[in-house]
Amino acid sequence: MSKFKIPAVPSSEITPPEVWQARREWIARAGAAALALGAPSWAHRRAMAAPAPGSPLPGKPDPRYAVMDAPTPERDVTSYNNYYEFGTDKGDPARHAAALRLDPWAVAVQGEAARPRSFALEDLLKLAPMQERVYRLRCVEGWSMVIPWVGYSLSELLKQVEPTGNARYVEFVTAMQPENMRGLKSSVLEWPYTEVLRMDEAMHPLTMLVFGLYGKVLPQQNGAPVRLAVPWKYGFKSAKSLVAIRLHEKPLPSSWMRAAPHEYGFYANVNPEVPHPRWSQATERRIGEGGLFAPKRKTLMFNGYAEQVASLYQGLDLRANY
Ligand code: MTE
């Protein structure tokens, strides 16, 4: 473990059990209310197969979480992708990801929880009202997009399993379908692709469980049927096609940390002042804005979400904890 730079969470940042207890009571009430609201009609028909990629999935626009930047054209969002299980070329996911088998699908929420269990996709779709949030996505490679995602805060799901006071880290495990994912033959990463957040990061309202984009069910290349969006972190933290979420007491490395610990840290917060060992992070190219000749944009601290998230990292040396 010592070769990985994984910070221990100072005890001041860990939510005390009595706070969890109060939240649980709130959840029981909010959960019942959520079920009565906003779920699309097909979500109630349990026997029906999961909705097909591209079918309508509206979300109520949430102005609290909408950036003002113009959204990236949908065709760019769905054709310029990183999803290494389908190949490392940006066009590979759009070419090959339709092979991903989506039905049946469930996400197991396990580990440090009083009520661990598995959630069928149909149940996840009606767990909380669908919202549309326009987020920036900044990839560590230096490009960015603005995407109208459809989903709800991950905290809605985590609360359901009643995390224990020992739940300090949240691991996200993604799908592995060797017969359908040609990229798994490559040893670029250890499979399955996993990511890890600190519990308070995972519970932050900005951290989103995503089921759709542009008012439609996610296409496979963007991480169908359910993925993360963590907008203040580099894009690789936003794991696609989730099959398990595990609550841990001890820190653990993600796939990228295992592959290249000096290049990919635990936090991966967007930070223009801390360069990647092989390139600067000060500027970015917005996909869809005039290609290689468009002027680059300045990358913003925490990808422009400093007001919402900077307090999570108070007192942390962001250069050492990259
Ligand atoms: N999730 C899985 N399972 N596999 C991946 O290769 N790539 C990550 C992230 N999630 C990846 C993944 C990276 S590097 C980025 S930048 C984003 O997905 C890209 O998301 P998008 O293609 O929807 O823009």
py3Dmol code that shows the C-alpha trace and the ligand (Angstrom):
import py3Dmol

protein = """\
ATOM      1  CA  MET A   1       0.000   0.000   0.000  1.00  0.00           C
ATOM      2  CA  SER A   2       2.823   2.381   0.837  1.00  0.00           C
ATOM      3  CA  LYS A   3       3.581   3.008  -2.812  1.00  0.00           C
ATOM      4  CA  PHE A   4       0.211   4.688  -3.237  1.00  0.00           C
ATOM      5  CA  LYS A   5      -0.360   8.182  -2.003  1.00  0.00           C
ATOM      6  CA  ILE A   6      -3.622   7.751  -0.216  1.00  0.00           C
ATOM      7  CA  PRO A   7      -4.440  10.249   2.453  1.00  0.00           C
ATOM      8  CA  ALA A   8      -6.019   9.261   5.701  1.00  0.00           C
ATOM      9  CA  VAL A   9      -9.106  11.314   6.462  1.00  0.00           C
ATOM     10  CA  PRO A  10      -8.577  13.520   9.505  1.00  0.00           C
ATOM     11  CA  SER A  11     -11.125  12.538  12.124  1.00  0.00           C
ATOM     12  CA  SER A  12     -12.612  16.051  11.982  1.00  0.00           C
ATOM     13  CA  GLU A  13     -13.832  15.278   8.462  1.00  0.00           C
ATOM     14  CA  ILE A  14     -15.671  12.110   9.321  1.00  0.00           C
ATOM     15  CA  THR A  15     -19.350  12.436   9.924  1.00  0.00           C
ATOM     16  CA  PRO A  16     -20.220  11.384  13.460  1.00  0.00           C
ATOM     17  CA  PRO A  17     -22.820   8.616  13.864  1.00  0.00           C
ATOM     18  CA  GLU A  18     -25.437  10.890  15.414  1.00  0.00           C
ATOM     19  CA  VAL A  19     -25.390  13.024  12.285  1.00  0.00           C
ATOM     20  CA  TRP A  20     -25.921   9.904  10.186  1.00  0.00           C
ATOM     21  CA  GLN A  21     -28.788   8.914  12.411  1.00  0.00           C
ATOM     22  CA  ALA A  22     -30.531  12.235  11.898  1.00  0.00           C
ATOM     23  CA  ARG A  23     -29.942  11.945   8.163  1.00  0.00           C
ATOM     24  CA  ARG A  24     -31.403   8.439   8.115  1.00  0.00           C
ATOM     25  CA  GLU A  25     -34.628   9.611   9.641  1.00  0.00           C
ATOM     26  CA  TRP A  26     -34.784  12.365   7.107  1.00  0.00           C
ATOM     27  CA  ILE A  27     -34.104   9.865   4.325  1.00  0.00           C
ATOM     28  CA  ALA A  28     -36.946   7.622   5.337  1.00  0.00           C
ATOM     29  CA  ARG A  29     -39.303  10.541   4.857  1.00  0.00           C
ATOM     30  CA  ALA A  30     -37.609  11.969   1.768  1.00  0.00           C
ATOM     31  CA  GLY A  31     -37.424   8.514   0.158  1.00  0.00           C
ATOM     32  CA  ALA A  32     -41.172   8.052   0.400  1.00  0.00           C
ATOM     33  CA  ALA A  33     -41.730  11.512  -1.030  1.00  0.00           C
ATOM     34  CA  ALA A  34     -39.285  10.882  -3.873  1.00  0.00           C
ATOM     35  CA  LEU A  35     -41.115   7.758  -4.959  1.00  0.00           C
ATOM     36  CA  ALA A  36     -44.278   9.748  -5.379  1.00  0.00           C
ATOM     37  CA  LEU A  37     -42.573  12.319  -7.619  1.00  0.00           C
ATOM     38  CA  GLY A  38     -41.206  12.703 -11.053  1.00  0.00           C
ATOM     39  CA  ALA A  39     -40.422   9.140 -12.174  1.00  0.00           C
ATOM     40  CA  PRO A  40     -41.163   8.519 -15.855  1.00  0.00           C
ATOM     41  CA  SER A  41     -44.191   6.327 -16.484  1.00  0.00           C
ATOM     42  CA  TRP A  42     -42.232   3.323 -17.744  1.00  0.00           C
ATOM     43  CA  ALA A  43     -40.232   3.231 -14.528  1.00  0.00           C
ATOM     44  CA  HIS A  44     -43.277   1.945 -12.679  1.00  0.00           C
ATOM     45  CA  ARG A  45     -43.697  -1.093 -14.898  1.00  0.00           C
ATOM     46  CA  ARG A  46     -41.242  -3.444 -13.256  1.00  0.00           C
ATOM     47  CA  ALA A  47     -41.484  -6.225 -15.782  1.00  0.00           C
ATOM     48  CA  MET A  48     -40.499  -3.909 -18.601  1.00  0.00           C
ATOM     49  CA  ALA A  49     -36.937  -4.002 -19.863  1.00  0.00           C
ATOM     50  CA  ALA A  50     -34.612  -1.108 -19.062  1.00  0.00           C
ATOM     51  CA  PRO A  51     -35.150   1.849 -21.397  1.00  0.00           C
ATOM     52  CA  ALA A  52     -33.124   1.794 -24.600  1.00  0.00           C
ATOM     53  CA  PRO A  53     -30.231   4.217 -25.047  1.00  0.00           C
ATOM     54  CA  GLY A  54     -31.498   7.312 -26.820  1.00  0.00           C
ATOM     55  CA  SER A  55     -35.105   7.014 -25.607  1.00  0.00           C
ATOM     56  CA  PRO A  56     -36.496  10.063 -23.774  1.00  0.00           C
ATOM     57  CA  LEU A  57     -35.366  10.655 -20.199  1.00  0.00           C
ATOM     58  CA  PRO A  58     -36.346  14.155 -19.164  1.00  0.00           C
ATOM     59  CA  GLY A  59     -35.000  15.798 -16.035  1.00  0.00           C
ATOM     60  CA  LYS A  60     -36.227  18.884 -14.254  1.00  0.00           C
ATOM     61  CA  PRO A  61     -33.636  21.610 -14.888  1.00  0.00           C
ATOM     62  CA  ASP A  62     -31.840  22.439 -11.661  1.00  0.00           C
ATOM     63  CA  PRO A  63     -30.529  26.010 -11.903  1.00  0.00           C
ATOM     64  CA  ARG A  64     -28.387  25.561  -8.788  1.00  0.00           C
ATOM     65  CA  TYR A  65     -26.171  23.241 -10.757  1.00  0.00           C
ATOM     66  CA  ALA A  66     -26.183  24.749 -14.238  1.00  0.00           C
ATOM     67  CA  VAL A  67     -23.071  26.441 -15.586  1.00  0.00           C
ATOM     68  CA  MET A  68     -23.560  29.289 -18.055  1.00  0.00           C
ATOM     69  CA  ASP A  69     -21.205  27.899 -20.724  1.00  0.00           C
ATOM     70  CA  ALA A  70     -22.870  26.713 -23.928  1.00  0.00           C
ATOM     71  CA  PRO A  71     -23.364  22.935 -23.935  1.00  0.00           C
ATOM     72  CA  THR A  72     -21.052  20.962 -26.204  1.00  0.00           C
ATOM     73  CA  PRO A  73     -22.854  19.673 -29.317  1.00  0.00           C
ATOM     74  CA  GLU A  74     -24.478  16.317 -28.540  1.00  0.00           C
ATOM     75  CA  ARG A  75     -22.755  14.632 -31.480  1.00  0.00           C
ATOM     76  CA  ASP A  76     -19.350  15.523 -29.973  1.00  0.00           C
ATOM     77  CA  VAL A  77     -20.375  14.366 -26.495  1.00  0.00           C
ATOM     78  CA  THR A  78     -21.395  10.969 -27.898  1.00  0.00           C
ATOM     79  CA  SER A  79     -18.571  10.433 -30.397  1.00  0.00           C
ATOM     80  CA  TYR A  80     -15.402  11.705 -28.642  1.00  0.00           C
ATOM     81  CA  ASN A  81     -15.070   9.465 -25.614  1.00  0.00           C
ATOM     82  CA  ASN A  82     -12.788   7.735 -23.164  1.00  0.00           C
ATOM     83  CA  TYR A  83     -14.028   4.254 -22.335  1.00  0.00           C
ATOM     84  CA  TYR A  84     -10.937   2.069 -22.441  1.00  0.00           C
ATOM     85  CA  GLU A  85     -12.890  -1.174 -22.124  1.00  0.00           C
ATOM     86  CA  PHE A  86     -13.822  -0.528 -25.772  1.00  0.00           C
ATOM     87  CA  GLY A  87     -10.424   0.731 -26.953  1.00  0.00           C
ATOM     88  CA  THR A  88      -8.148   3.701 -26.384  1.00  0.00           C
ATOM     89  CA  ASP A  89      -8.999   5.706 -29.517  1.00  0.00           C
ATOM     90  CA  LYS A  90     -11.528   8.501 -28.925  1.00  0.00           C
ATOM     91  CA  GLY A  91     -13.767   6.999 -31.625  1.00  0.00           C
ATOM     92  CA  ASP A  92     -13.592   3.412 -30.312  1.00  0.00           C
ATOM     93  CA  PRO A  93     -16.396   3.697 -27.713  1.00  0.00           C
ATOM     94  CA  ALA A  94     -18.915   5.047 -30.259  1.00  0.00           C
ATOM     95  CA  ARG A  95     -17.852   2.309 -32.695  1.00  0.00           C
ATOM     96  CA  HIS A  96     -17.860  -0.649 -30.320  1.00  0.00           C
ATOM     97  CA  ALA A  97     -19.790   0.059 -27.121  1.00  0.00           C
ATOM     98  CA  ALA A  98     -23.182  -0.926 -28.531  1.00  0.00           C
ATOM     99  CA  ALA A  99     -22.045  -4.482 -27.692  1.00  0.00           C
ATOM    100  CA  LEU A 100     -22.447  -3.735 -23.976  1.00  0.00           C
ATOM    101  CA  ARG A 101     -25.273  -5.892 -22.588  1.00  0.00           C
ATOM    102  CA  LEU A 102     -27.534  -3.621 -20.503  1.00  0.00           C
ATOM    103  CA  ASP A 103     -30.401  -5.822 -19.446  1.00  0.00           C
ATOM    104  CA  PRO A 104     -30.694  -7.017 -16.730  1.00  0.00           C
ATOM    105  CA  TRP A 105     -28.618  -4.499 -14.767  1.00  0.00           C
ATOM    106  CA  ALA A 106     -28.204  -3.970 -11.049  1.00  0.00           C
ATOM    107  CA  VAL A 107     -25.878  -1.990  -8.802  1.00  0.00           C
ATOM    108  CA  ALA A 108     -24.832  -3.671  -5.553  1.00  0.00           C
ATOM    109  CA  VAL A 109     -24.197  -1.235  -2.692  1.00  0.00           C
ATOM    110  CA  GLN A 110     -22.054  -3.092  -0.165  1.00  0.00           C
ATOM    111  CA  GLY A 111     -19.583  -2.848   2.678  1.00  0.00           C
ATOM    112  CA  GLU A 112     -19.816  -0.542   5.675  1.00  0.00           C
ATOM    113  CA  ALA A 113     -23.590  -0.177   5.683  1.00  0.00           C
ATOM    114  CA  ALA A 114     -26.413  -1.270   7.955  1.00  0.00           C
ATOM    115  CA  ARG A 115     -28.616  -2.222   4.995  1.00  0.00           C
ATOM    116  CA  PRO A 116     -26.374  -3.266   2.099  1.00  0.00           C
ATOM    117  CA  ARG A 117     -28.294  -4.427  -0.946  1.00  0.00           C
ATOM    118  CA  SER A 118     -28.526  -4.632  -4.681  1.00  0.00           C
ATOM    119  CA  PHE A 119     -30.648  -2.163  -6.654  1.00  0.00           C
ATOM    120  CA  ALA A 120     -32.191  -3.172  -9.965  1.00  0.00           C
ATOM    121  CA  LEU A 121     -31.832  -0.471 -12.608  1.00  0.00           C
ATOM    122  CA  GLU A 122     -35.619  -0.080 -12.697  1.00  0.00           C
ATOM    123  CA  ASP A 123     -35.544   0.788  -8.993  1.00  0.00           C
ATOM    124  CA  LEU A 124     -32.638   3.197  -9.371  1.00  0.00           C
ATOM    125  CA  LEU A 125     -34.561   5.043 -12.074  1.00  0.00           C
ATOM    126  CA  LYS A 126     -37.345   5.848  -9.640  1.00  0.00           C
ATOM    127  CA  LEU A 127     -35.308   6.304  -6.469  1.00  0.00           C
ATOM    128  CA  ALA A 128     -35.319  10.114  -6.712  1.00  0.00           C
ATOM    129  CA  PRO A 129     -36.685  12.717  -9.135  1.00  0.00           C
ATOM    130  CA  MET A 130     -34.610  13.078 -12.288  1.00  0.00           C
ATOM    131  CA  GLN A 131     -32.847  16.423 -12.599  1.00  0.00           C
ATOM    132  CA  GLU A 132     -31.017  17.989 -15.507  1.00  0.00           C
ATOM    133  CA  ARG A 133     -27.733  19.577 -14.518  1.00  0.00           C
ATOM    134  CA  VAL A 134     -25.358  21.233 -16.937  1.00  0.00           C
ATOM    135  CA  TYR A 135     -21.838  20.320 -15.746  1.00  0.00           C
ATOM    136  CA  ARG A 136     -18.371  20.934 -17.067  1.00  0.00           C
ATOM    137  CA  LEU A 137     -16.261  17.855 -17.664  1.00  0.00           C
ATOM    138  CA  ARG A 138     -12.501  18.459 -17.759  1.00  0.00           C
ATOM    139  CA  CYS A 139     -10.375  15.530 -18.860  1.00  0.00           C
ATOM    140  CA  VAL A 140      -6.844  15.176 -17.521  1.00  0.00           C
ATOM    141  CA  GLU A 141      -5.717  15.062 -21.169  1.00  0.00           C
ATOM    142  CA  GLY A 142      -6.540  18.764 -21.605  1.00  0.00           C
ATOM    143  CA  TRP A 143      -9.931  18.802 -23.325  1.00  0.00           C
ATOM    144  CA  SER A 144     -13.255  19.735 -21.832  1.00  0.00           C
ATOM    145  CA  MET A 145     -16.972  19.575 -22.564  1.00  0.00           C
ATOM    146  CA  VAL A 146     -20.187  20.986 -21.117  1.00  0.00           C
ATOM    147  CA  ILE A 147     -22.829  18.299 -20.760  1.00  0.00           C
ATOM    148  CA  PRO A 148     -26.488  18.406 -19.697  1.00  0.00           C
ATOM    149  CA  TRP A 149     -26.631  15.250 -17.554  1.00  0.00           C
ATOM    150  CA  VAL A 150     -29.850  13.664 -16.272  1.00  0.00           C
ATOM    151  CA  GLY A 151     -29.828  11.989 -12.883  1.00  0.00           C
ATOM    152  CA  TYR A 152     -29.715  12.835  -9.191  1.00  0.00           C
ATOM    153  CA  SER A 153     -27.208  13.206  -6.357  1.00  0.00           C
ATOM    154  CA  LEU A 154     -25.371  10.006  -5.490  1.00  0.00           C
ATOM    155  CA  SER A 155     -26.159  10.741  -1.827  1.00  0.00           C
ATOM    156  CA  GLU A 156     -29.783   9.738  -2.561  1.00  0.00           C
ATOM    157  CA  LEU A 157     -28.611   6.186  -3.201  1.00  0.00           C
ATOM    158  CA  LEU A 158     -25.956   6.000  -0.482  1.00  0.00           C
ATOM    159  CA  LYS A 159     -28.434   7.072   2.193  1.00  0.00           C
ATOM    160  CA  GLN A 160     -30.649   4.121   1.313  1.00  0.00           C
ATOM    161  CA  VAL A 161     -28.112   1.589   2.640  1.00  0.00           C
ATOM    162  CA  GLU A 162     -27.469   3.476   5.878  1.00  0.00           C
ATOM    163  CA  PRO A 163     -23.664   3.812   5.836  1.00  0.00           C
ATOM    164  CA  THR A 164     -22.023   3.053   9.166  1.00  0.00           C
ATOM    165  CA  GLY A 165     -19.696   5.477  10.958  1.00  0.00           C
ATOM    166  CA  ASN A 166     -16.803   3.436   9.506  1.00  0.00           C
ATOM    167  CA  ALA A 167     -17.699   4.284   5.913  1.00  0.00           C
ATOM    168  CA  ARG A 168     -14.896   6.673   4.967  1.00  0.00           C
ATOM    169  CA  TYR A 169     -14.154   5.756   1.367  1.00  0.00           C
ATOM    170  CA  VAL A 170     -16.443   4.815  -1.490  1.00  0.00           C
ATOM    171  CA  GLU A 171     -15.238   2.517  -4.250  1.00  0.00           C
ATOM    172  CA  PHE A 172     -16.956   2.434  -7.640  1.00  0.00           C
ATOM    173  CA  VAL A 173     -16.674  -0.804  -9.601  1.00  0.00           C
ATOM    174  CA  THR A 174     -17.593  -0.826 -13.274  1.00  0.00           C
ATOM    175  CA  ALA A 175     -18.843  -3.490 -15.671  1.00  0.00           C
ATOM    176  CA  MET A 176     -16.588  -6.183 -17.044  1.00  0.00           C
ATOM    177  CA  GLN A 177     -18.067  -8.125 -19.968  1.00  0.00           C
ATOM    178  CA  PRO A 178     -15.090  -9.831 -21.623  1.00  0.00           C
ATOM    179  CA  GLU A 179     -17.177 -11.154 -24.507  1.00  0.00           C
ATOM    180  CA  ASN A 180     -18.454  -7.653 -25.308  1.00  0.00           C
ATOM    181  CA  MET A 181     -15.532  -5.416 -24.364  1.00  0.00           C
ATOM    182  CA  ARG A 182     -12.668  -5.758 -26.790  1.00  0.00           C
ATOM    183  CA  GLY A 183     -10.498  -3.373 -24.775  1.00  0.00           C
ATOM    184  CA  LEU A 184     -10.225  -5.785 -21.837  1.00  0.00           C
ATOM    185  CA  LYS A 185      -7.579  -7.680 -23.832  1.00  0.00           C
ATOM    186  CA  SER A 186      -5.282  -4.699 -23.355  1.00  0.00           C
ATOM    187  CA  SER A 187      -3.215  -4.422 -20.185  1.00  0.00           C
ATOM    188  CA  VAL A 188      -3.321  -0.615 -20.138  1.00  0.00           C
ATOM    189  CA  LEU A 189      -5.287  -0.871 -16.866  1.00  0.00           C
ATOM    190  CA  GLU A 190      -6.177  -3.575 -14.364  1.00  0.00           C
ATOM    191  CA  TRP A 191      -9.814  -4.489 -14.949  1.00  0.00           C
ATOM    192  CA  PRO A 192     -12.435  -3.846 -13.835  1.00  0.00           C
ATOM    193  CA  TYR A 193     -12.005  -0.071 -13.984  1.00  0.00           C
ATOM    194  CA  THR A 194     -12.500   1.235 -10.458  1.00  0.00           C
ATOM    195  CA  GLU A 195     -12.526   4.638  -8.840  1.00  0.00           C
ATOM    196  CA  VAL A 196     -12.578   5.821  -5.228  1.00  0.00           C
ATOM    197  CA  LEU A 197     -13.890   8.936  -3.484  1.00  0.00           C
ATOM    198  CA  ARG A 198     -13.733  10.048   0.099  1.00  0.00           C
ATOM    199  CA  MET A 199     -17.127   9.627   1.772  1.00  0.00           C
ATOM    200  CA  ASP A 200     -17.705  13.371   2.109  1.00  0.00           C
ATOM    201  CA  GLU A 201     -16.920  13.832  -1.602  1.00  0.00           C
ATOM    202  CA  ALA A 202     -19.342  11.055  -2.504  1.00  0.00           C
ATOM    203  CA  MET A 203     -22.053  12.631  -0.314  1.00  0.00           C
ATOM    204  CA  HIS A 204     -21.550  16.108  -1.782  1.00  0.00           C
ATOM    205  CA  PRO A 205     -24.714  17.153  -3.641  1.00  0.00           C
ATOM    206  CA  LEU A 206     -22.725  17.920  -6.801  1.00  0.00           C
ATOM    207  CA  THR A 207     -21.637  14.269  -7.093  1.00  0.00           C
ATOM    208  CA  MET A 208     -24.191  12.862  -9.461  1.00  0.00           C
ATOM    209  CA  LEU A 209     -25.475   9.459 -10.440  1.00  0.00           C
ATOM    210  CA  VAL A 210     -26.179   9.871 -14.149  1.00  0.00           C
ATOM    211  CA  PHE A 211     -28.693   7.962 -16.283  1.00  0.00           C
ATOM    212  CA  GLY A 212     -29.009  10.260 -19.270  1.00  0.00           C
ATOM    213  CA  LEU A 213     -27.704  13.189 -21.258  1.00  0.00           C
ATOM    214  CA  TYR A 214     -29.457  15.713 -23.452  1.00  0.00           C
ATOM    215  CA  GLY A 215     -32.840  14.496 -22.168  1.00  0.00           C
ATOM    216  CA  LYS A 216     -32.230  10.932 -23.387  1.00  0.00           C
ATOM    217  CA  VAL A 217     -31.149   7.647 -21.871  1.00  0.00           C
ATOM    218  CA  LEU A 218     -27.311   7.401 -21.833  1.00  0.00           C
ATOM    219  CA  PRO A 219     -25.744   5.837 -24.881  1.00  0.00           C
ATOM    220  CA  GLN A 220     -23.344   2.997 -24.091  1.00  0.00           C
ATOM    221  CA  GLN A 221     -20.243   4.990 -25.020  1.00  0.00           C
ATOM    222  CA  ASN A 222     -21.092   7.541 -22.306  1.00  0.00           C
ATOM    223  CA  GLY A 223     -21.459   4.908 -19.609  1.00  0.00           C
ATOM    224  CA  ALA A 224     -24.934   3.387 -19.875  1.00  0.00           C
ATOM    225  CA  PRO A 225     -26.943   2.514 -17.976  1.00  0.00           C
ATOM    226  CA  VAL A 226     -25.584   4.419 -14.961  1.00  0.00           C
ATOM    227  CA  ARG A 227     -22.367   6.359 -14.301  1.00  0.00           C
ATOM    228  CA  LEU A 228     -20.896   9.026 -12.073  1.00  0.00           C
ATOM    229  CA  ALA A 229     -20.327  12.711 -12.764  1.00  0.00           C
ATOM    230  CA  VAL A 230     -17.950  14.435 -10.324  1.00  0.00           C
ATOM    231  CA  PRO A 231     -17.550  17.805 -12.021  1.00  0.00           C
ATOM    232  CA  TRP A 232     -14.728  19.328  -9.938  1.00  0.00           C
ATOM    233  CA  LYS A 233     -12.421  16.365 -10.584  1.00  0.00           C
ATOM    234  CA  TYR A 234     -10.665  15.224 -13.742  1.00  0.00           C
ATOM    235  CA  GLY A 235     -12.937  13.118 -15.921  1.00  0.00           C
ATOM    236  CA  PHE A 236     -11.356   9.779 -15.055  1.00  0.00           C
ATOM    237  CA  LYS A 237     -12.965   9.891 -11.599  1.00  0.00           C
ATOM    238  CA  SER A 238     -16.410   9.770 -13.264  1.00  0.00           C
ATOM    239  CA  ALA A 239     -16.632   5.993 -13.653  1.00  0.00           C
ATOM    240  CA  LYS A 240     -18.962   4.584 -16.302  1.00  0.00           C
ATOM    241  CA  SER A 241     -21.356   1.613 -16.286  1.00  0.00           C
ATOM    242  CA  LEU A 242     -21.379   1.044 -12.522  1.00  0.00           C
ATOM    243  CA  VAL A 243     -22.110  -2.429 -11.145  1.00  0.00           C
ATOM    244  CA  ALA A 244     -21.045  -2.046  -7.512  1.00  0.00           C
ATOM    245  CA  ILE A 245     -20.478   0.677  -4.944  1.00  0.00           C
ATOM    246  CA  ARG A 246     -18.490  -0.421  -1.898  1.00  0.00           C
ATOM    247  CA  LEU A 247     -18.166   1.470   1.358  1.00  0.00           C
ATOM    248  CA  HIS A 248     -14.760   1.022   3.008  1.00  0.00           C
ATOM    249  CA  GLU A 249     -13.142   2.048   6.235  1.00  0.00           C
ATOM    250  CA  LYS A 250      -9.602   2.031   4.816  1.00  0.00           C
ATOM    251  CA  PRO A 251      -8.350   3.891   1.750  1.00  0.00           C
ATOM    252  CA  LEU A 252      -7.648   1.910  -1.415  1.00  0.00           C
ATOM    253  CA  PRO A 253      -6.202   2.735  -4.825  1.00  0.00           C
ATOM    254  CA  SER A 254      -8.187   3.144  -8.044  1.00  0.00           C
ATOM    255  CA  SER A 255      -7.289   1.572 -11.414  1.00  0.00           C
ATOM    256  CA  TRP A 256      -5.432   4.691 -12.539  1.00  0.00           C
ATOM    257  CA  MET A 257      -3.490   4.953  -9.289  1.00  0.00           C
ATOM    258  CA  ARG A 258      -2.377   1.361  -9.702  1.00  0.00           C
ATOM    259  CA  ALA A 259      -1.350   1.924 -13.305  1.00  0.00           C
ATOM    260  CA  ALA A 260       0.584   5.184 -12.791  1.00  0.00           C
ATOM    261  CA  PRO A 261       0.681   6.409  -9.189  1.00  0.00           C
ATOM    262  CA  HIS A 262       2.908   9.388  -9.999  1.00  0.00           C
ATOM    263  CA  GLU A 263       0.554  10.668 -12.661  1.00  0.00           C
ATOM    264  CA  TYR A 264      -2.850   9.976 -11.159  1.00  0.00           C
ATOM    265  CA  GLY A 265      -3.426  10.835  -7.540  1.00  0.00           C
ATOM    266  CA  PHE A 266      -6.272   9.950  -5.220  1.00  0.00           C
ATOM    267  CA  TYR A 267      -7.905  13.384  -5.354  1.00  0.00           C
ATOM    268  CA  ALA A 268      -7.577  14.338  -9.040  1.00  0.00           C
ATOM    269  CA  ASN A 269      -9.167  17.716  -8.315  1.00  0.00           C
ATOM    270  CA  VAL A 270      -9.002  19.982 -11.356  1.00  0.00           C
ATOM    271  CA  ASN A 271      -6.181  22.383 -10.532  1.00  0.00           C
ATOM    272  CA  PRO A 272      -4.565  24.690 -13.114  1.00  0.00           C
ATOM    273  CA  GLU A 273      -1.639  25.313 -10.750  1.00  0.00           C
ATOM    274  CA  VAL A 274      -0.526  21.711 -10.434  1.00  0.00           C
ATOM    275  CA  PRO A 275       0.755  20.285 -13.732  1.00  0.00           C
ATOM    276  CA  HIS A 276       0.507  16.639 -14.669  1.00  0.00           C
ATOM    277  CA  PRO A 277       4.097  15.250 -14.845  1.00  0.00           C
ATOM    278  CA  ARG A 278       3.895  15.215 -18.643  1.00  0.00           C
ATOM    279  CA  TRP A 279       1.849  18.330 -19.395  1.00  0.00           C
ATOM    280  CA  SER A 280       0.438  21.570 -17.975  1.00  0.00           C
ATOM    281  CA  GLN A 281      -3.110  21.718 -16.625  1.00  0.00           C
ATOM    282  CA  ALA A 282      -3.366  25.531 -16.950  1.00  0.00           C
ATOM    283  CA  THR A 283      -5.491  25.596 -20.111  1.00  0.00           C
ATOM    284  CA  GLU A 284      -7.964  23.385 -21.924  1.00  0.00           C
ATOM    285  CA  ARG A 285      -9.474  22.913 -25.367  1.00  0.00           C
ATOM    286  CA  ARG A 286     -13.263  22.945 -25.336  1.00  0.00           C
ATOM    287  CA  ILE A 287     -14.491  20.221 -27.690  1.00  0.00           C
ATOM    288  CA  GLY A 288     -16.758  21.624 -30.406  1.00  0.00           C
ATOM    289  CA  GLU A 289     -15.212  25.108 -30.279  1.00  0.00           C
ATOM    290  CA  GLY A 290     -13.401  25.396 -33.591  1.00  0.00           C
ATOM    291  CA  GLY A 291     -11.023  22.444 -33.169  1.00  0.00           C
ATOM    292  CA  LEU A 292      -7.282  22.824 -32.833  1.00  0.00           C
ATOM    293  CA  PHE A 293      -7.294  26.457 -33.989  1.00  0.00           C
ATOM    294  CA  ALA A 294      -9.728  27.730 -31.352  1.00  0.00           C
ATOM    295  CA  PRO A 295      -8.086  29.741 -28.576  1.00  0.00           C
ATOM    296  CA  LYS A 296      -7.576  27.652 -25.465  1.00  0.00           C
ATOM    297  CA  ARG A 297      -9.569  28.415 -22.339  1.00  0.00           C
ATOM    298  CA  LYS A 298      -8.047  28.952 -18.938  1.00  0.00           C
ATOM    299  CA  THR A 299      -8.770  26.015 -16.670  1.00  0.00           C
ATOM    300  CA  LEU A 300     -10.540  27.071 -13.482  1.00  0.00           C
ATOM    301  CA  MET A 301      -9.676  25.960  -9.953  1.00  0.00           C
ATOM    302  CA  PHE A 302     -11.829  22.952  -9.069  1.00  0.00           C
ATOM    303  CA  ASN A 303     -13.143  23.277 -12.636  1.00  0.00           C
ATOM    304  CA  GLY A 304     -15.108  26.357 -11.574  1.00  0.00           C
ATOM    305  CA  TYR A 305     -16.777  24.671  -8.586  1.00  0.00           C
ATOM    306  CA  ALA A 306     -14.480  26.147  -5.896  1.00  0.00           C
ATOM    307  CA  GLU A 307     -17.321  27.901  -4.131  1.00  0.00           C
ATOM    308  CA  GLN A 308     -19.116  24.606  -3.583  1.00  0.00           C
ATOM    309  CA  VAL A 309     -16.190  22.268  -2.850  1.00  0.00           C
ATOM    310  CA  ALA A 310     -13.056  24.150  -1.724  1.00  0.00           C
ATOM    311  CA  SER A 311     -14.064  23.725   1.927  1.00  0.00           C
ATOM    312  CA  LEU A 312     -13.715  19.932   1.566  1.00  0.00           C
ATOM    313  CA  TYR A 313      -9.971  20.406   1.181  1.00  0.00           C
ATOM    314  CA  GLN A 314      -9.238  23.063   3.778  1.00  0.00           C
ATOM    315  CA  GLY A 315      -5.758  22.643   5.181  1.00  0.00           C
ATOM    316  CA  LEU A 316      -4.777  20.068   2.570  1.00  0.00           C
ATOM    317  CA  ASP A 317      -1.625  20.662   0.511  1.00  0.00           C
ATOM    318  CA  LEU A 318      -3.114  20.363  -2.994  1.00  0.00           C
ATOM    319  CA  ARG A 319       0.307  19.983  -4.598  1.00  0.00           C
ATOM    320  CA  ALA A 320       1.178  16.952  -2.498  1.00  0.00           C
ATOM    321  CA  ASN A 321      -2.391  15.640  -2.603  1.00  0.00           C
ATOM    322  CA  TYR A 322      -2.931  15.808  -6.371  1.00  0.00           C
TER     323      TYR A 322
END
"""
ligand_1 = """\
24
MTE
N -15.169 4.685 -16.964
C -14.791 3.469 -17.414
N -15.439 2.381 -16.973
N -13.783 3.318 -18.314
C -13.082 4.395 -18.788
O -12.140 4.219 -19.593
N -12.787 6.843 -18.740
C -12.868 8.024 -17.862
C -14.299 8.276 -17.372
N -14.946 7.030 -16.971
C -13.444 5.687 -18.327
C -14.527 5.794 -17.414
C -12.338 9.229 -18.472
S -10.631 9.306 -18.649
C -13.130 10.287 -18.835
S -12.430 11.767 -19.371
C -14.604 10.185 -18.806
O -15.050 8.882 -18.424
C -15.163 10.511 -20.182
O -16.567 10.514 -20.183
P -17.344 10.818 -21.553
O -16.784 9.898 -22.596
O -18.791 10.562 -21.289
O -17.066 12.247 -21.898
"""
view = py3Dmol.view(width=600, height=400)
view.addModel(protein, "pdb")
view.setStyle({"model": 0}, {"cartoon": {"style": "trace"}})
view.addModel(ligand_1, "xyz")
view.setStyle({"model": 1}, {"stick": {}})
view.zoomTo()
view.show()
